[in-house]
């Protein structure tokens, strides 16, 4: 990875975030949000996903140097299950609806996991199936981590819009990073 590739990844991710913010705002499904605020939100969230992606790369590099790949994959699977449990159970408790219906919380936990599994399968077909679990781990766990404050707010419409933008940017980062690493660096 050279500086040119990094800047390409940075600016195209920002563009994807702004586009997703614009599209989700223009649909009107997520409430009355001004277009400018949708664009700003998308740009800000794209920066958040970039920070999360570099944090994941650092974590993955560190763990793969200290423990075996198989053990690291096992830890990632356990963390995916823990985040799934957190998304359902603790969100259910924190909203104060301890007596209500748990189905909306299951839906909020499963749709990002479903997208993560589909994209991880596509990435596995591109770069080898050994990348399936790490891809699901990044797409699901890190998206939920970045999404945490919006999830805690309880505002369903804005929560959904932010989740779509974050997951879209993370999907783009994962797939584009693989593509950028496969491109040869220009020689002088």
Secondary structure, DSSP 8 states (H G I E B T S, - for coil): --HHHHHHHHHHHHHHHHHHHHHHHHH-TT-S--HHHHHHHHHHHHHHHHHHHHHHHHHHHHHHHHS-HHHHHHHHHHHHHHHHHIIIIIHHHHTT-TTS--HHHHHHHHHHHHHHHHHHHHHHHHH-GGGHHHHHIIIIIIHHHHHHHHHHH--HHHHHHHHHHHHHHHHHHHHHHHHHHHS-----
